[in-house]
Structures are given as structure tokens and as C-alpha cells.
Amino acid sequence: MSTTYKATATREGQWWVIDVDGVGVTQERTLRDAPDQARDLVATMLDVAPETVEIDLHVDLDGFEVEVAAARRESAEAAAAQQRAARRAREVATSLRERGLSVTDTAVVLGVSRGRVSQLVG
């Protein structure tokens, strides 16, 4: 059974200072390694096995988190829109072919290559 500890990473110079709630503070050069460093801190300070420690890391960017969240949200929305567009293109290409349009004519109507039409209806 594992226990989750909340940690906050704050940039100070070339280092990330990692404050684990109720345990202590450590530092790391990269965010990638911050959860492991925090886990090691908890394991050492509380004398528990590292594999029983989960870290919930919050990165404090002095308010810039809002911009990061917006960028992530917009990327996710764009990916979802791309999936919807691809599904719709497959449906339309299939319908056009079922209506008797050739691959070439379907390609012209959709504004894609003949090869893309074959991929869409294949």
C-alpha cells in the first residue's frame, strides 16, 4: 500500500526547490527527476520504503500555470477536433464512393489525393 505526498516545485536560479508537505525540502536540477528526488526525501525522512511513496507534484510557475493549462487544453481540443475531422472525412469519402463517384472524382471533391481517398475508404 502506498501513501501519496503533495510536493511543490519552485524554480530558484538553476535549481528546482521541492517542498514536500509535512516532510521537508530538497532540490533537483530538472523537473523530470523531481518526483524521484521527493520520493527519496520522504523515504529517508520517514524511514519508509521508496516504493510505498507516491508523489503528487505541483509546479509553481508564479502564476504562469494558467497559460500552461490553456496551452494544454487547446492542444487537447485540437487533437479531438482532428479526430472528428478524420472520422468525418472517412464517412464522406465512403458515401461519395457509394454514390458512384470514382476515386479520382472523390479526390477532387474532397481536395485530397487519390491515395488519401484509398486510405479513407480502405
N, C-alpha and C positions, 0 to 999 in steps of 0.2 A: 504494500500500500504506500502511495506517495503523498506528500504534502506539498501544496503549491504556495510559493512565497512571491509576493509582489516586489518588484525591483524597478527603480527608475534610473535611467542612464542620462547623464547630463554632460555635455561637451565642455571641457576645460582645457584650453590650449590644445596640445596634441593628444590628449587623453580623454577617454570616457570615464567619468566617475559613476560608479554603480552603487546606489544606495538600496540595500535590501531591507525592507521594512522590518523593524524589530530585531535585526541581526547585526548589521554593520555596513561598512563601506569598503569597496575595493575599486580597482581601476583596471582598464584594459585599453589597448590601442585601437581595437576595431570593434564595431558593434557585432560583427559576426561571432566573435569569441566572448562577448559579454555574458550570454546566458551560462556558458560553461564556467566562466570566472565567478559569477554569482553563485552557481551551484557549489563550486569548490569552497567558497566562503561559508555558505550555510553548513555544508558537511563538516568543515573544520571547526567552526564556532560552536555548533550544536552537537558535535560528535555523533553524526548520523552518516549512513551510507549515501554516497552521492546519487546512486540510482533510485533512492527514495525521495529525491528532491526535484520538484518541478519549479521552473521559474516563469512567472508572468511578467515579461519585460515591457515597460513603457519607456519610450524615448522622448525626453523633454527637449523640444526644439524651440523653446522660448516663444511659443505661440504659432510657429510656422507649421505645426501639426495640422492646422486647418487646411493649408494649401496642399500638404501631402495627402490628406484624406480626400480632398476634392480631386486631385490627380488620379488617385487610385479608383475612386468612384467613377470618374469619367472614362477611365480605361476599361473598367468592367462593363459599363454601359455600351461602350463602343464594341467590345467583344460580343456582347449579347446582340447588338444590332447587326453585326457582321454575320452571326449565326442565323438570325432571322432572314437576312437578305439572301444568304446562300440557300436556305430552305425554300424561300420564295422563288429564287431563280431555278431551282430543280423542278419545282411544281410547274412553273410557267413553261420551261423548256419541254417538259414531258407533255404538257397539254398541247403545246404547239405541234409537236411531233404527232400526237394522237389525232390532231385535226388535219393531218396530211401534209404539213409543211416539211420540206426536205431539211436535211441537216444544214445545208448552205443557207436556205431562206431563214431558218430558225436563228442561225448565227447572225445574219444581217438584222433581223428584228430585235434581237437581244443586245446587239453591239458587242458580240464576243466572237472568238474564233470558232471554226468548225470543231477543232479539237476540244474546246471548252464545252461545246454543246454535247459532244460524245461523252465527256466526263459527267455532265449534269444529268443526262438521261441514262447513262450506263449503270 
